[in-house]
Amino acid sequence: MKAEIIAVGSELLLGEIANTNAQYLSEWLATCGIDVHYHTVVGDNRERMVEVVTRAQERAELIVITGGLGPTEDDLTKEVVADLLGRGLHVDQPAYDRIEAFLKTRERVMTDNERKQALVIEGADVLTNEAGLAPGMSLHADKHQYILLPGVPREMKRIIADHFEHLLGKETIKSRTLRFFGIGESALNDRLADLIRTARNPSIAPYAELAEVRLRLTAKAFDERETLEMLDTLEQQVLDEVGTHFYGYGDASLPAVVLDRCRKAGLTLAAAESLTGGAFASGLTDIAGASDVFRGGAVVYADAAKVNVLGVEQTLLDEQTAVSRDVAIAMAEGARALYETDLAIALTGEAGPTSNSGQAVGTVYCALAQASGTQVLELTYPAFDRGMIRLRSVKDAYFMLLKNIGHSDVMEES
Amino acid sequence: MKAEIIAVGSELLLGEIANTNAQYLSEWLATCGIDVHYHTVVGDNRERMVEVVTRAQERAELIVITGGLGPTEDDLTKEVVADLLGRGLHVDQPAYDRIEAFLKTRERVMTDNERKQALVIEGADVLTNEAGLAPGMSLHADKHQYILLPGVPREMKRIIADHFEHLLGKETIKSRTLRFFGIGESALNDRLADLIRTARNPSIAPYAELAEVRLRLTAKAFDERETLEMLDTLEQQVLDEVGTHFYGYGDASLPAVVLDRCRKAGLTLAAAESLTGGAFASGLTDIAGASDVFRGGAVVYADAAKVNVLGVEQTLLDEQTAVSRDVAIAMAEGARALYETDLAIALTGEAGPTSNSGQAVGTVYCALAQASGTQVLELTYPAFDRGMIRLRSVKDAYFMLLKNIGHSDVMEES
């Protein structure tokens, strides 16, 4: 099956936003074994929209259109597709009721434009939109399937999550994402080469993210139980190979898993940061509810701060420089005492672009202090990118924590 | 002039990356007064590339193609365009020399594929690529102009920066970006309504970014001096209206301007962060060379940390809660003493999703301590988004600093 993704919206052609919807949809369709041959972006212009959809009919079987379902005069997608197929539009009552209920909370009556959002193409399956007012729709005509989705990414994603597994046929499609850290994409591909080459259904697709890799496992079958069993079996095969690098499912992030794991173990955490300058703490506190685990951290960028705030000895700094194993240990133990926590992480290193300590740029020490003692990890990153050295240091520190709290209760699938 | 932007690359159709190049180019072309009518993405497939370029010839005068200029067998853009125009390819000697010099540093000899990167279409103007090995090119044929650019965003942007102002005709095009904080896009549009409506050359275009707005001023004329004078005049008109919200030019960021301004004034800085949890410090330390200004900061998420680390009085916390004007003051003064700096910022507030202090979610206090005393800003944000409350608090704190170090020496244009 060949697909084309069409995004409608003049804001895309003006460069106000990027067409991230096409990326999201492409990954989903690839997951489902559908080849996307083209993305097209067109403005809110009837004539050009007709041309683009007509062209897509010539070269694709599945046509996914995002945008142009809203309430304004510029929103023409439904009208254009209905006209091309010689179909009418009618009010979808559940969508109408949702709009009416929404307006009632604002003490407003419905305008004609707002009512327009409840119109759907005759014969289409309506895809309810739990994140907004304009529903999506799916319809078959001649040899084509059309899927119309709102342009707001949050709404589009919600509709896909709610409907997509039934959109593309009678089979049930389920996918599961496994997240890995501490292994590069090519190393992971090598370790899983046989599985990736032979797995068709369920299939495996790797995606590289910032210093991480995620694997998407996808199974198709005629009932949900069967797809889940297929995914369970494949997941076990994957984890037998690279389980030591696995840290969570779906949208889980390393700091979220750290907080979850500490919370379950009843452990509190503090940080002492030099080169990462608050990024380790910030990643944790980005997550609501961090405060019951994370008590705080000291950003000690200047050497004087390491001495005054964390009690690192000046002689140690003089003898070994701030970028050293022993200073990392002293920082971690200082933070653990200052914040009165069970665990404390310290990060010190050379982020560059030039070295102040004499150590090579990219050298990082990560210490973990706990009641049983303090351990240190020496890390070496390529020296070319200051931001990447900081980012990877923070993630390595999270992963060091995870390895030391135990693997037994990885975060549940979301 | 009508334009179409074509991106070539199967990785785009697989959803591995988003087509951010098209966004960047669209903004540039809009700036130059050129209407972009379509974006198209096509895979590394000769037949489909021919179809897409042929279609673009029918509907656009300017055809910008990104991607497919690299060394692999899959990279077909030059070959496809040359074939369609009935032109040959020849080696561009400067590009060849660059590749050879690069390989020499790696002690390697040139392969045929690597040599392919030095090939350019006959009759094309070569656009040197200072950020990579494959040059871009611009050529005119029949009624069309073709601009071919590498797909790597960094290389594409560099070529545009180096060549774009001469690419689109005999006129010189110059643009200048002014950055604003503390004013929304619609308020800024209102204040500048007359200017934006009447300004054609030079023109003004506003772009909303995370809690910021940037204005792009663009002038076209037949020599550079004239464009710069036009930009200077328009800039002055803009600043007369909304100058109090202006903080820098081009790619300047708030923390970069803070560091620059502090450095010039010989001031050192520390931070005490509760709700922002290290994000203020992390934004500063992201920038190379922060250490001569920013000494460090205390992340004091738990109340006990506010007491133990910063010396905030427990009775104050009991009486006023952590989200209060007086605790913000005590935190700022505690950080200033602990880190021995000239300035210290403190941030405390309710980021939500629920309130622990009894204060409404979205209430934030930002204190600035200096030798002359401590001032506090009370901020109120919409309660709907924890991440946005944290982000805006951090940016408001940077802006509070800027306002207090003085406006006389805003960062020079980059």
Interface residues (C-beta under 8 A of the other chain):
Chain A: L12 L13 L14 G15 E16 I17 A18 N19 T20 A22 Q23 Y24 L25 S26 E27 W28 L29 A30 D35 V36 H37 Y38 H39 T40 V41 V42 G43 R48 E51 V52 R55 R59 Y207 A270 A271 E273 L275 T276 G277 G278 A279 F280 A281 S282 L284 T285 D286 A288 A290 S291 F294 R295 G296 G297 A298 V299 V300 Y301 A302 A304 A305 N308 V309 L338 Y339 E340 A351 G352 P353 N356 R386 G387 R390
Chain B: A7 L12 L13 L14 G15 E16 I17 A18 N19 T20 A22 Q23 Y24 L25 S26 E27 W28 L29 A30 D35 V36 H37 Y38 H39 T40 V41 V42 G43 R48 E51 V52 R55 R59 Y207 A270 A271 E273 L275 T276 G277 G278 A279 F280 A281 S282 L284 T285 D286 A288 A290 S291 F294 R295 G296 G297 A298 V299 V300 Y301 A302 A304 A305 N308 V309 L338 Y339 E340 A351 G352 P353 N356 R386 G387 R390
